[in-house]
Amino acid sequence: MKFTPTKTDYELSPYTGLTRESWIEAAEYLLSGIFGNIKSIEDPVVMPRYETEVTYPSKDAPMWRYKAEIFEGLCRSFFISAPLIHIRPDLVLNGINVRDYYKKQVLYAVTKGEKNYVLNYSDMKELDKSGNPCACFQQTVETAALVICLWLSKDEIWETYTKEEKDRIAAFLSDFAHSNTVPQNWRLFNMLDLAFLNMYGYEIDEDIMRDHAQNILNYYVGQGWYRDGQSFDYYSCWAFNMYTAIWNQWYGYEKEPYIAKKFEENSNELMKTYPLFFDRDGFTNMWGRSGIYRNAATSSFDGNLLMNNPAIDPGLARRICSGSLLQFLSRDDFLWEGVPTLGFYGPFVPLVQSYSCAESPMWLAKALLCLHLPADHPFWTSKENIGQWEDLKENETLVTTLDGPGLCMANHEANGITELRTGKMVKDKTDLHGIWNYGKLVYNTKFPWDSVNKDGVQSQQYVVTYLDEEHPVGITPNACFWHGEKDGVLYRRHFFEYETQTETHWRTAINIADFAVPYGIMRTDKIRMFRRPLRITLGAFGFPDNGTEVIKKEKDGFKAVILKGHDHTGKEKQLAFTIMDGWDNIDLIHSKNTNPDSENSIILYADTKREKQYGYELYFLISQVITKESLEDFADDDIFPVKSIEYTDPQKCGGYGPVRISLKNGDCKVIDFEGIEGNLQL
């Protein structure tokens, strides 16, 4: 059953209707599904799971992995219940008092000998046979959730424990807080554990705290983003920019004012552009790992509001948070047996990581932490607004480029969609899963990425196939180097089979140059090949196929295919793919179980070959994908926007010199890769 709010106010919230009472309803909706699977107050939060080989615990998993699932279920569901317990301390679900349940289960989790004991760090280290001196365990993650939830419900739970019970919990937390952790966003978990202990009078090692904090600060790359390991993704927002705000309140402002000030400055810097990552409806893009956390990406707005001097417009923040909440909760495929699915909308295995279990999607409850804000807070009382979307002129696209994390957003007034172009990515060449999450050419808020991988075709990715091999196999780029934006054109480079053991001149690459048009992105990319003959394909976005009209058009020597149909929810969808220079044909393939929105999908793709080992042939591949949420026909000038393509070199192949693209609307873009070699960034 999908979520349908009953307490709405379209004067206060003209875009979503959602109020604080609506959010309370949403929290009860999620928690009711979870408690529907809990038979008694003694049972752990272990939810039903559909079989998949990706998630943990596997059948032969060590005991501590099963314990990790119990702790994950407890703490992540506590994210939903903690603010709700403070608002409604007598809430009963499935015959169980929610406050009493979590008070009891937290004690079970930290108490040796109890059935639901989840093991402390020392216990797991003793059981670990890997020989890894820096071993760390999933339970570390959940300890941070636990201390946040104990803080949110301190009057109802934490303060009702006896001193002995508090000491027992504190000893469990201290064991994790002072032990090894993963050297990226996990440092924040240890910092919060330490800060919680310090806040309640327990002794901590302040040198450990300071070492973690300075490391977190030094992961910062600018524009509000932190480098989390190698990659950039929403962890910068639901971890770095949420947890640092809580840490500031508990510890930083008092004990480490320099670091706390920097965390606040970074959060405020993020708020200058972070609203532009969401579309006009507030939808979150399916991009980066842990997509099953969904609208947890909006929690950084709440984090900013926790700072002493927040920068975010509260009416805009609530509009985005509410829009993203409805993006997921209003769908009929969002829950499986009452619990958020392992997917983005419905179940979608290609999105799921091995570190996830059936309870992992409850991390999305970070978005509901805003319920800790009192009813008279501006987040709840300000009128919803759509920020910079309001100022866009007809058919205008606002492009925002962030060189620090290598991210570029295009906010299209014409269709209300936000498209994200990413860079600074390296994955193992066998890691298709990671490449889908980070290496697509474009991520679209209304057309989430499709995992199709057949016939040498992938969505929103180039695929190269060497035709001189006995059994040719399509190869996907596994590295993206960032160059940046110049005169409205974004420059990147994609490498195929990138690896440090082999110099890049022995690798096929494509220089990427693209720019925004009113409904999408136009590509003017240049192939760099060390080897031929080969076949090159480029897929468009996966299109949900619930009965699709396919229309073919030709004009000005260019070809286009238009798809018209509906998504799983019945919303109208339209996509047009146009090929210009460098391509031979457009074709389509049908796929099944590769699209997060619908069981069946269609992928349009362009196709071409280069036969001669050293042939001075067309180097540029020029194409365009445009989309909208309507079946109303695109204008011909939207589908075929190019007036002329002018090459500088004598043979008009684009081998050297700039290329001039003149559009029918009067715009002109000059594509020039000169100098890219000296400024490629990761």
Secondary structure, DSSP 8 states (H G I E B T S, - for coil): -----SSB-TTT-TTT-B-HHHHHHHHHHHHHHHHTT--STTS---------SSSS--TT--HHHHHHHHHHHHHHHHHHHHHHHHH-TT-EETTEEHHHHHHHHHHHHHSTTSTT----HHHHHHH--S--TT---THHHHHHHHHHHHHHTTTTTGGGS-HHHHHHHHHHHHHHHTS---SSTTHHHHHHHHHHHHHTT----HHHHHHHHHHHHHTEEETTEE-BTTB-STHIIIIIHHHHHHHIIIIIHHH-HHHHHHHHHHHHHHHHHGGGGS-TT------SS-GGGGGGGGHHHHHHHHSSS--S-HHHHHHHHHHHHHHHHTSTTSEETTEE-SBSSSB-GGG--TT--TTGGGGGGGGGGGGGS-TTSHHHHS----GGGGG--TT-EEEEEETTTTEEEEEETTT--EEEEE--EE--TT-HHHHHHH--S-EETTB------BTTB-BTSEEEEETTSSS---B-EEEEEEEEEETTEEEEEEEES--TTS-GGGS-EEEEEEEEETTEEEEEEEEE-SS-SEEEEEE---EE-SS-EEEEEEETTEEEEEEEEE-TT--EEEEEEEE-TT--EEEEEEEES--SS-SEEEEEEEEEEE-STT-----EEEEEEEEESS-S---HHHHS-EEEEEE-STTSS-SSS-EEEEETTS-EEEE--TTGGG--B-
